[in-house]
Amino acid sequence: MATDSNQSTWLTQEAYDRLKGEMDELIANRPVMAAEINARREEGDLRENGGYHAAKEEQGKQEGRIRQLEDLLRNAKVGEAGASDVIQIGTVVTVAFDGDPDDAEKFLLGSREIGATTDLTVYSPDSALGEAILGHKEGDTVSYQAPGGMELSVKIIGTESFAA
């Protein structure tokens, strides 16, 4: 789920701990990265120093990931998904496309960051399908427009709370 100052992302405690560990590791690696850049800088002419430019690029990627994780963790709601008959973030949903029960799909409505903690496919609540089913109940049929412009219809045939 996209985050900004007004939105939060639901995470299991396991996912939160894993992401916090990744962020802490990246932060702890900052001095190593700075030393690498400094060592490459001392190799000579920076215009022709591929090692220096590669190290700077890697540093930029790591800093971007740190900022992403800081924002995600700062706005995270951590805990178990609440029990409700209304689909919300943290609900495992089974839908049948176009009313065909043989074409059913079961997925978690939540943050892709918890994907490593489950075998389920994870759909963002910001996705077309996620937005369409959010707030609906088992038995409801909802229509939505797929990213390609095609109009799709799904029947919600099952819901349950996510348990990591």
Secondary structure, DSSP 8 states (H G I E B T S, - for coil): ----TT--EEE-HHHHHHHHHHHHHHHHTHHHHHHHHHHHHTTS-GGG-HHHHHHHHHHHHHHHHHHHHHHHHHTEEES-----SB--TTEEEEEEETT-GGGEEEEEES-GGGGGG-SSEEE-TTSHHHHHHTT-BTT-EEEEE-TTS-EEEEEEEEEEE---
